Amino acid sequence: MRRIILTAILVLWSALAISQSTSPDALYERGMDAITGVGPSQNDAAGIDYFRRSSDLGYGPAQIALAYYYETGTFVAKDPGQALELYRKAAQQGDPLAGWLAGRLYLLGIGGVADRDAAQKWLKIAASQNNAYGAYYLGRLMADRDYTKAPALYKIAADQGLPQAQYYYAKALKDGRGIAQDRFTAYIWYTIAADAGYNAAGADLGELSNGGYLTTDQIEAARAKARDLEQVVIRAITARGCSGWDGEFAELPTPPPPKLQRFCH
């Protein structure tokens, strides 16, 4: 009995120590608790303050969370330049989420900071770690810079279930751009993208179906192969919880909100 009581006291002390800790990771977790409503109540302002304090101590996940608020102008004045600076600080620590978010801002020129060389540098951080969004964005960039490298990047993201990457991989196969032309395999990936709700794939499927490029037997075989492959092409990012925000499946994906970011690193 004494041992049980002692254990309970130690657990309580440990929890109390964590709740009062001012370490960067503890501040970040308290910020997450505040914005998700874990604990006394939901308080976005308190959450942002915790993220800011953690960010000032150099904690990458907190820098990314705080950057999201600056980029979107949620609860704070919109400041894409400040968001970019925070994303870069986290990316310099090797965080793949920060890498593609920084690269995205440079690529799209959000906040007037368009720089394709910088975009390539930061997107590589994410893509080199097989991050689906980093690989997809880098593929879009390389399609204009060195198109021979784009299909392999699309494939990294396609295998993880990003329908927009599946579409662009299929398009590269259909056109034979940067990869050997293979309309049969293109049909497979267009089908997978369409089944995932990526509507743009419908027109390409129609072109391949009605343009005399594939026989009826080939189309049926491609559809069967797509059904089989869909069982394999599971969304690793979904399995981790990095899914479920508006803009996730857009042609140019938007940043995940802080509530989901802990699953996206």
Rosetta silent file (secondary structure, phi, psi, omega in degrees, C-alpha in Angstrom):
SEQUENCE: MRRIILTAILVLWSALAISQSTSPDALYERGMDAITGVGPSQNDAAGIDYFRRSSDLGYGPAQIALAYYYETGTFVAKDPGQALELYRKAAQQGDPLAGWLAGRLYLLGIGGVADRDAAQKWLKIAASQNNAYGAYYLGRLMADRDYTKAPALYKIAADQGLPQAQYYYAKALKDGRGIAQDRFTAYIWYTIAADAGYNAAGADLGELSNGGYLTTDQIEAARAKARDLEQVVIRAITARGCSGWDGEFAELPTPPPPKLQRFCH
SCORE:     score description
SCORE:     0.000 S_00000001
   1 L     0.000  -44.157 -179.782    0.000    0.000    0.000 S_00000001
   2 H   -59.328  -39.950 -179.717    2.817    2.366    0.951 S_00000001
   3 H   -63.711  -39.967  179.827    4.471    1.750   -2.416 S_00000001
   4 H   -63.988  -44.249  179.674    1.219    2.567   -4.257 S_00000001
   5 H   -63.261  -43.001 -179.964    0.793    5.802   -2.317 S_00000001
   6 H   -62.553  -41.924  178.770    4.420    6.779   -2.960 S_00000001
   7 H   -62.114  -42.896 -179.677    4.035    6.072   -6.666 S_00000001
   8 H   -62.831  -39.554  179.346    0.887    8.193   -6.821 S_00000001
   9 H   -65.567  -42.237  179.720    2.669   11.063   -5.078 S_00000001
  10 H   -63.228  -41.303  178.024    5.610   10.859   -7.503 S_00000001
  11 H   -62.892  -42.262  179.448    3.267   10.890  -10.490 S_00000001
  12 H   -63.742  -44.561  178.180    1.458   13.910   -9.061 S_00000001
  13 H   -60.965  -41.705 -179.576    4.723   15.743   -8.442 S_00000001
  14 H   -62.385  -44.909  179.602    5.882   14.939  -11.964 S_00000001
  15 H   -63.747  -39.377  179.264    2.664   16.271  -13.499 S_00000001
  16 H   -65.758  -40.392  179.709    2.888   19.384  -11.352 S_00000001
  17 H   -63.053  -42.093  179.244    6.498   19.950  -12.374 S_00000001
  18 H   -63.940  -42.613 -177.448    5.603   19.688  -16.055 S_00000001
  19 H   -65.649  -25.302 -178.483    2.677   22.089  -15.666 S_00000001
  20 H  -101.507   -3.397 -176.871    4.957   24.656  -14.030 S_00000001
  21 L   -68.039  145.198  175.323    7.973   24.089  -16.255 S_00000001
  22 L  -110.610   20.887  175.026    9.212   26.929  -18.425 S_00000001
  23 L   -68.869  153.648 -176.225   11.170   24.672  -20.766 S_00000001
  24 H   -60.096  -38.790 -179.473   10.411   25.353  -24.458 S_00000001
  25 H   -70.342  -35.968  177.806    8.732   22.005  -25.052 S_00000001
  26 H   -67.274  -39.796  177.048    6.576   22.370  -21.926 S_00000001
  27 H   -62.644  -40.596  178.415    5.516   25.879  -22.996 S_00000001
  28 H   -62.349  -45.435 -179.567    4.624   24.525  -26.414 S_00000001
  29 H   -63.532  -36.895  177.270    2.504   21.741  -24.921 S_00000001
  30 H   -67.605  -34.625  174.262    0.687   24.248  -22.722 S_00000001
  31 H   -62.298  -43.555  177.571    0.032   26.321  -25.816 S_00000001
  32 H   -62.127  -42.040  177.893   -1.453   23.271  -27.516 S_00000001
  33 H   -60.618  -39.290 -177.377   -3.590   22.574  -24.460 S_00000001
  34 H   -68.187  -42.186 -176.065   -4.858   26.154  -24.524 S_00000001
  35 H   -80.168  -19.862  179.070   -5.874   26.209  -28.187 S_00000001
  36 H   -97.689   -7.664  177.845   -7.455   22.752  -28.084 S_00000001
  37 L    84.133   15.559  175.152   -9.317   23.284  -24.826 S_00000001
  38 L   -79.105  128.473 -177.793   -7.461   20.636  -22.846 S_00000001
  39 L   104.258 -148.936 -173.976   -7.450   21.700  -19.217 S_00000001
  40 L   -58.298  -48.762 -176.747   -9.455   24.572  -17.683 S_00000001
  41 L  -168.031  163.124  175.596  -10.686   26.175  -20.920 S_00000001
  42 L   -79.185  133.346 -177.569   -9.874   27.003  -24.518 S_00000001
  43 L  -150.972   96.462 -176.246   -7.942   30.239  -24.797 S_00000001
  44 H   -64.984  -38.286  179.811   -6.345   31.084  -28.136 S_00000001
  45 H   -62.001  -43.142  177.939   -4.674   34.236  -26.842 S_00000001
  46 H   -65.147  -39.446  178.549   -2.992   32.277  -24.048 S_00000001
  47 H   -60.351  -44.997  179.295   -1.980   29.599  -26.539 S_00000001
  48 H   -63.063  -38.269  178.816   -0.309   32.133  -28.818 S_00000001
  49 H   -64.227  -41.660  176.608    1.512   33.615  -25.834 S_00000001
  50 H   -63.273  -43.505  179.180    2.864   30.191  -24.869 S_00000001
  51 H   -60.790  -40.150 -178.969    3.933   29.558  -28.478 S_00000001
  52 H   -64.860  -43.422  179.653    5.688   32.933  -28.544 S_00000001
  53 H   -65.171  -41.319  177.717    7.581   32.232  -25.334 S_00000001
  54 H   -66.813  -40.745  178.882    8.597   28.794  -26.562 S_00000001
  55 H   -61.436  -40.674  179.524    9.537   30.204  -29.957 S_00000001
  56 H   -62.501  -22.673  177.681   11.765   32.823  -28.341 S_00000001
  57 L   -90.711    4.993  173.709   13.648   29.924  -26.755 S_00000001
  58 L    87.791   17.293 -177.280   14.273   28.455  -30.209 S_00000001
  59 L   -83.132  117.101 -173.236   11.760   25.585  -30.158 S_00000001
  60 H   -57.551  -51.311 -179.644   10.962   24.656  -33.763 S_00000001
  61 H   -57.292  -35.932  178.130    7.380   23.342  -33.381 S_00000001
  62 H   -70.031  -36.854  177.638    6.407   26.512  -31.516 S_00000001
  63 H   -62.229  -39.869  178.999    8.007   28.668  -34.217 S_00000001
  64 H   -68.207  -43.269  179.313    5.907   26.897  -36.851 S_00000001
  65 H   -60.798  -46.272 -179.587    2.715   27.242  -34.808 S_00000001
  66 H   -65.156  -38.661  179.264    3.322   30.953  -34.242 S_00000001
  67 H   -60.345  -36.887  179.151    4.204   31.433  -37.911 S_00000001
  68 H   -57.216  -44.184 -179.277    0.819   30.005  -38.901 S_00000001
  69 H   -64.239  -40.413  178.046   -0.945   32.793  -37.017 S_00000001
  70 H   -68.137  -38.741 -178.713    1.209   35.449  -38.677 S_00000001
  71 H   -67.413  -41.998 -175.216    0.755   33.947  -42.133 S_00000001
  72 H   -91.036  -13.966 -176.847   -3.023   33.639  -41.874 S_00000001
  73 L    70.654   29.666  179.780   -3.658   36.702  -39.712 S_00000001
  74 L   -89.366  115.044  178.701   -5.550   34.580  -37.188 S_00000001
  75 L    68.685   -7.255  176.107   -5.819   36.369  -33.811 S_00000001
  76 L  -136.654  165.619  177.144   -2.765   38.511  -34.705 S_00000001
  77 L   -65.574  134.834 -178.252   -1.967   41.091  -37.374 S_00000001
  78 L   -64.615  130.275 -177.468   -1.115   39.362  -40.647 S_00000001
  79 L  -152.042   82.533 -178.764    2.636   39.433  -41.283 S_00000001
  80 H   -59.060  -31.387  178.371    3.905   36.957  -43.919 S_00000001
  81 H   -63.493  -42.358  177.595    7.447   38.262  -43.503 S_00000001
  82 H   -67.706  -38.312  177.377    7.462   37.349  -39.822 S_00000001
  83 H   -60.844  -44.565 -179.753    5.904   33.991  -40.665 S_00000001
  84 H   -61.528  -42.331  179.739    8.657   33.281  -43.166 S_00000001
  85 H   -61.140  -40.882  179.476   11.358   34.159  -40.655 S_00000001
  86 H   -70.035  -42.315  176.852    9.877   31.750  -38.112 S_00000001
  87 H   -58.807  -43.107 -178.781    9.443   28.961  -40.673 S_00000001
  88 H   -64.180  -40.389  179.093   13.071   29.379  -41.709 S_00000001
  89 H   -60.612  -42.535  178.863   14.304   29.194  -38.123 S_00000001
  90 H   -70.627  -37.931  179.917   12.478   25.899  -37.630 S_00000001
  91 H   -65.035  -32.875  177.984   13.581   24.584  -41.032 S_00000001
  92 L   -64.361  -18.878  175.835   17.195   25.279  -40.131 S_00000001
  93 L   -90.023    4.042  176.442   16.695   22.707  -37.370 S_00000001
  94 L    89.908   12.842 -177.755   15.728   20.140  -40.013 S_00000001
  95 L   -76.718  118.970 -177.361   11.959   20.191  -39.495 S_00000001
  96 H   -66.439  -31.776  177.310   10.309   18.966  -42.744 S_00000001
  97 H   -63.045  -46.473  178.490    7.023   20.756  -41.988 S_00000001
  98 H   -64.351  -35.183 -179.245    8.837   24.058  -41.675 S_00000001
  99 H   -60.287  -48.162 -177.384   10.836   23.270  -44.809 S_00000001
 100 H   -76.450  -26.873  177.659    7.834   22.983  -47.091 S_00000001
 101 H   -71.881  -38.588  175.138    6.011   25.872  -45.471 S_00000001
 102 H   -67.131  -45.501  179.547    8.996   28.191  -45.953 S_00000001
 103 H   -60.638  -37.751  178.875    9.503   26.899  -49.489 S_00000001
 104 H   -60.820  -45.633 -179.560    5.822   27.434  -50.232 S_00000001
 105 H   -62.005  -42.793  178.073    5.975   31.111  -49.257 S_00000001
 106 H   -65.533  -41.518 -176.826    9.030   31.674  -51.456 S_00000001
 107 H   -66.023  -43.183 -176.577    7.524   29.739  -54.358 S_00000001
 108 H   -87.049  -10.158  179.759    4.182   31.543  -54.292 S_00000001
 109 L    69.246   27.529 -179.652    5.663   34.920  -53.457 S_00000001
 110 L   -67.000  127.512 -177.474    3.316   35.363  -50.515 S_00000001
 111 L    81.783   12.712  177.772    4.131   38.650  -48.835 S_00000001
 112 L    75.199   30.018 -176.884    6.178   39.812  -51.829 S_00000001
 113 L  -120.856   38.005 -179.325    9.091   37.442  -51.207 S_00000001
 114 L   -62.038  126.624 -179.791    9.081   35.325  -54.414 S_00000001
 115 L  -159.594   99.753 -173.905   12.436   33.567  -54.762 S_00000001
 116 H   -69.682  -30.496  176.039   12.536   30.250  -56.626 S_00000001
 117 H   -65.396  -45.030  178.017   16.130   29.503  -55.603 S_00000001
 118 H   -65.808  -38.416  178.267   15.217   29.915  -51.942 S_00000001
 119 H   -59.363  -45.122 -179.767   12.054   27.893  -52.490 S_00000001
 120 H   -62.575  -41.314 -179.559   14.089   25.011  -53.892 S_00000001
 121 H   -59.066  -47.889 -174.566   16.539   25.172  -50.976 S_00000001
 122 H   -78.740  -35.095  178.165   13.861   24.920  -48.291 S_00000001
 123 H   -65.178  -31.545  178.371   11.613   22.447  -50.092 S_00000001
 124 H   -61.307  -33.103  179.320   14.579   20.105  -50.426 S_00000001
 125 H   -59.001  -43.600 -179.923   14.763   19.877  -46.633 S_00000001
 126 H   -75.304  -45.587 -176.431   11.280   18.384  -46.565 S_00000001
 127 H   -63.433  -34.731 -179.299   11.537   16.315  -49.742 S_00000001
 128 L   -66.754  -16.887  176.909   14.811   14.728  -48.629 S_00000001
 129 L  -103.018   17.315  179.117   12.898   13.331  -45.644 S_00000001
 130 L    61.006   28.113  175.000   10.165   11.933  -47.923 S_00000001
 131 L   -71.343  127.580 -173.844    7.671   14.515  -46.721 S_00000001
 132 H   -61.010  -45.408 -176.438    4.713   14.296  -49.109 S_00000001
 133 H   -71.262  -38.340  177.284    3.974   18.011  -49.293 S_00000001
 134 H   -63.649  -43.093  179.863    7.614   18.994  -49.635 S_00000001
 135 H   -65.247  -41.349 -179.296    8.134   16.470  -52.435 S_00000001
 136 H   -64.232  -49.601  179.925    4.975   17.597  -54.234 S_00000001
 137 H   -61.945  -40.594  179.021    5.816   21.293  -54.052 S_00000001
 138 H   -65.725  -37.198  175.943    9.391   20.619  -55.118 S_00000001
 139 H   -60.299  -42.582  178.454    8.073   18.563  -58.022 S_00000001
 140 H   -62.677  -38.815  178.879    5.922   21.500  -59.142 S_00000001
 141 H   -68.492  -45.450 -176.683    8.962   23.755  -58.962 S_00000001
 142 H   -71.067  -20.249  176.783   11.270   21.342  -60.780 S_00000001
 143 H   -58.655  -28.164  177.842    8.702   20.830  -63.548 S_00000001
 144 H   -98.055  -19.545 -175.155    9.779   24.278  -64.757 S_00000001
 145 H  -100.514  -47.896  177.661   13.449   24.084  -63.742 S_00000001
 146 L  -149.833   85.395 -170.181   14.515   20.499  -64.472 S_00000001
 147 H   -61.806  -16.942  179.303   11.481   18.520  -65.552 S_00000001
 148 H   -68.468  -19.765 -177.881   13.396   15.225  -65.487 S_00000001
 149 H   -93.794  -14.880 -174.231   13.362   15.358  -61.676 S_00000001
 150 H   -66.119  -45.827 -175.478    9.681   16.152  -61.214 S_00000001
 151 H   -57.477  -41.530 -179.341    8.091   12.685  -61.742 S_00000001
 152 H   -64.025  -34.804  177.725   10.127   10.999  -58.999 S_00000001
 153 H   -69.947  -42.810  176.188    9.141   13.754  -56.581 S_00000001
 154 H   -58.995  -39.371 -176.638    5.479   13.442  -57.512 S_00000001
 155 H   -63.621  -38.214  177.605    5.733    9.688  -56.962 S_00000001
 156 H   -55.889  -46.508 -178.419    6.969   10.166  -53.372 S_00000001
 157 H   -75.433  -35.316  179.524    3.832   12.156  -52.577 S_00000001
 158 H   -62.637  -40.946 -179.984    1.538    9.981  -54.711 S_00000001
 159 H   -65.425  -21.933  178.457    2.568    6.879  -52.783 S_00000001
 160 L   -94.916    4.688  170.527    1.560    8.667  -49.574 S_00000001
 161 L    94.861   14.628  176.785   -1.895    9.388  -50.923 S_00000001
 162 L   -80.090  112.328 -175.927   -1.807   13.016  -52.056 S_00000001
 163 H   -63.410  -32.372  178.743   -4.329   13.090  -54.935 S_00000001
 164 H   -66.745  -33.585  176.643   -2.842   16.246  -56.468 S_00000001
 165 H   -72.772  -37.229  176.634    0.525   14.479  -56.663 S_00000001
 166 H   -61.114  -39.864  178.848   -1.138   11.388  -58.112 S_00000001
 167 H   -63.639  -48.494 -176.272   -2.666   13.607  -60.799 S_00000001
 168 H   -72.256  -28.730  173.431    0.610   15.280  -61.757 S_00000001
 169 H   -66.600  -44.256  177.323    2.469   11.967  -61.734 S_00000001
 170 H   -60.990  -40.125 -179.277   -0.168   10.556  -64.090 S_00000001
 171 H   -63.958  -40.259  177.258    0.136   13.640  -66.291 S_00000001
 172 H   -63.047  -40.303  177.601    3.909   13.178  -66.553 S_00000001
 173 H   -66.309  -41.599 -179.270    3.351    9.551  -67.569 S_00000001
 174 H   -63.841  -42.671 -176.182    0.686   10.486  -70.113 S_00000001
 175 H   -87.416  -12.456 -175.541    2.831   13.187  -71.716 S_00000001
 176 L    65.240   36.343 -177.862    6.130   11.345  -71.353 S_00000001
 177 L  -101.561  107.505 -179.521    7.630   14.417  -69.716 S_00000001
 178 L    82.662    0.753 -177.881   10.646   13.550  -67.586 S_00000001
 179 L  -157.892  154.161  179.788    9.694    9.883  -67.641 S_00000001
 180 L   -59.679  134.704 -179.456    9.015    7.245  -70.283 S_00000001
 181 L   -62.910  131.182 -177.474    5.531    7.684  -71.736 S_00000001
 182 L  -151.463   88.300 -175.150    3.173    5.090  -70.283 S_00000001
 183 H   -69.452  -28.805  177.961   -0.498    5.836  -70.863 S_00000001
 184 H   -63.502  -50.809  179.045   -1.604    2.587  -69.222 S_00000001
 185 H   -67.287  -33.072  176.102    0.073    3.463  -65.906 S_00000001
 186 H   -59.866  -42.314  179.860   -1.088    7.048  -66.318 S_00000001
 187 H   -61.262  -39.733  178.469   -4.672    5.774  -66.475 S_00000001
 188 H   -58.578  -49.731 -175.645   -4.113    3.875  -63.227 S_00000001
 189 H   -73.039  -33.890  173.320   -2.903    6.956  -61.355 S_00000001
 190 H   -61.092  -40.407  179.917   -5.559    9.221  -62.864 S_00000001
 191 H   -63.776  -43.459  179.214   -8.147    6.731  -61.609 S_00000001
 192 H   -62.671  -43.699  179.023   -6.675    6.725  -58.111 S_00000001
 193 H   -63.876  -42.570  179.522   -6.633   10.538  -58.041 S_00000001
 194 H   -63.904  -41.937  179.254  -10.216   10.708  -59.318 S_00000001
 195 H   -63.500  -27.776  178.915  -11.379    8.174  -56.734 S_00000001
 196 L   -83.042   -0.694  176.601   -9.790   10.372  -54.059 S_00000001
 197 L    99.038    9.915  179.499  -11.919   13.290  -55.232 S_00000001
 198 L   -86.857   97.433 -167.874   -9.437   15.148  -57.448 S_00000001
 199 L   -65.161  -26.981 -177.840  -11.885   16.256  -60.126 S_00000001
 200 L   -60.958  -23.237 -178.100   -9.304   17.475  -62.637 S_00000001
 201 H   -69.190  -20.927 -176.795   -8.394   13.853  -63.349 S_00000001
 202 H   -60.178  -43.412 -178.830  -11.777   13.221  -64.967 S_00000001
 203 H   -64.587  -39.535  179.600  -10.984   15.078  -68.172 S_00000001
 204 H   -68.466  -37.699  175.206   -7.689   13.230  -68.609 S_00000001
 205 H   -62.091  -41.471  178.212   -9.376    9.896  -68.036 S_00000001
 206 H   -62.936  -40.302  178.908  -11.897   10.822  -70.701 S_00000001
 207 H   -62.291  -44.866 -179.485   -9.122   11.756  -73.112 S_00000001
 208 H   -69.739  -34.512 -178.282   -7.343    8.443  -72.607 S_00000001
 209 H   -72.724  -39.747 -171.303  -10.578    6.476  -72.780 S_00000001
 210 H  -102.772   -5.762 -175.901  -12.007    8.155  -75.887 S_00000001
 211 L   -92.200    4.968  179.006   -8.876    9.113  -77.766 S_00000001
 212 L    77.684   14.151 -178.130   -7.993    5.641  -78.965 S_00000001
 213 L   -79.975  -29.387 -177.594   -4.872    5.496  -76.804 S_00000001
 214 L  -130.143  146.701  175.401   -5.960    2.398  -74.882 S_00000001
 215 L   -78.569  166.502  177.666   -8.060   -0.603  -75.792 S_00000001
 216 H   -59.771  -40.539  178.747  -11.164   -1.549  -73.859 S_00000001
 217 H   -64.582  -39.843  178.859   -9.281   -4.456  -72.324 S_00000001
 218 H   -64.978  -39.252  179.283   -6.425   -2.177  -71.295 S_00000001
 219 H   -64.424  -43.445  178.966   -8.836    0.244  -69.654 S_00000001
 220 H   -64.268  -40.448  178.974  -10.495   -2.542  -67.691 S_00000001
 221 H   -65.932  -38.944  179.254   -7.089   -3.884  -66.648 S_00000001
 222 H   -65.712  -39.890  178.414   -5.970   -0.396  -65.590 S_00000001
 223 H   -64.779  -40.375  177.971   -9.114    0.071  -63.494 S_00000001
 224 H   -64.784  -41.850  178.811   -8.559   -3.270  -61.794 S_00000001
 225 H   -64.138  -38.348  178.396   -4.931   -2.367  -61.123 S_00000001
 226 H   -62.254  -42.538  179.167   -6.023    0.976  -59.674 S_00000001
 227 H   -62.347  -39.568  177.712   -8.396   -0.772  -57.275 S_00000001
 228 H   -67.343  -43.518 -175.904   -5.595   -3.056  -56.133 S_00000001
 229 H   -68.480  -31.045  178.552   -3.094   -0.221  -55.802 S_00000001
 230 H   -61.785  -25.385  176.767   -5.528    1.876  -53.786 S_00000001
 231 L   -74.733  -20.926 -178.407   -5.268   -0.755  -51.064 S_00000001
 232 L   -96.394  -39.072 -177.093   -1.500   -0.202  -50.966 S_00000001
 233 L   -78.133   75.740  178.397   -1.332    3.545  -51.480 S_00000001
 234 L   -90.219  150.237 -176.526   -2.402    4.416  -47.967 S_00000001
 235 L   -84.360  100.263  179.471   -2.014    7.947  -46.715 S_00000001
 236 H   -59.766  -36.598 -179.588    0.860    7.818  -44.257 S_00000001
 237 H   -67.373  -33.394  176.406    0.201   11.431  -43.345 S_00000001
 238 H   -68.503  -41.303 -178.583   -3.416   10.556  -42.527 S_00000001
 239 H   -60.292  -31.189  178.891   -2.325    7.620  -40.404 S_00000001
 240 L   -83.342  -10.720 -178.414   -0.245   10.006  -38.298 S_00000001
 241 L    99.971    0.240 -179.896   -3.152   12.438  -37.959 S_00000001
 242 L   -84.545   72.135 -176.805   -1.737   15.064  -40.351 S_00000001
 243 L  -165.309  154.935  171.762   -5.002   15.455  -42.225 S_00000001
 244 L   109.224   29.375  177.379   -8.336   17.189  -42.085 S_00000001
 245 L  -124.971  154.754  176.556   -7.962   20.892  -42.909 S_00000001
 246 L   -63.803  132.115 -179.719   -9.362   23.075  -45.687 S_00000001
 247 L    96.099   -4.458 -179.658   -6.775   23.375  -48.444 S_00000001
 248 L   -61.457  -40.135 -176.355   -5.127   20.037  -47.715 S_00000001
 249 L  -105.849   14.803  176.519   -6.050   18.688  -51.155 S_00000001
 250 L   -67.104  160.355  177.541   -5.860   21.965  -53.073 S_00000001
 251 L   -55.951  -37.299  174.800   -3.592   22.132  -56.095 S_00000001
 252 L  -119.857   93.498 -173.455   -1.332   24.264  -53.908 S_00000001
 253 L   -56.774  146.066  178.681   -1.859   22.948  -50.355 S_00000001
 254 L   -96.381  166.644 -178.220   -2.207   25.414  -47.496 S_00000001
 255 L   -66.988  142.813  172.883   -0.541   25.120  -44.056 S_00000001
 256 L   -70.969  144.646  178.368   -2.065   22.767  -41.488 S_00000001
 257 L   -68.850  158.438 -178.152   -3.423   24.598  -38.417 S_00000001
 258 H   -52.884  -33.193 -179.842   -1.479   24.335  -35.149 S_00000001
 259 H   -59.004  -27.482 -178.616   -3.971   21.807  -33.743 S_00000001
 260 H  -102.996  -14.460 -171.100   -2.764   19.321  -36.388 S_00000001
 261 H   -60.976  -31.482 -177.672    0.858   20.362  -36.731 S_00000001
 262 L   -60.996  -20.229  179.086    2.156   18.078  -34.001 S_00000001
 263 L   -94.945    1.109 -171.293    1.301   15.158  -36.342 S_00000001
 264 L  -112.334    2.197 -176.627    2.992   16.706  -39.390 S_00000001
 265 L   -79.779    0.000    0.000    6.635   17.043  -38.320 S_00000001
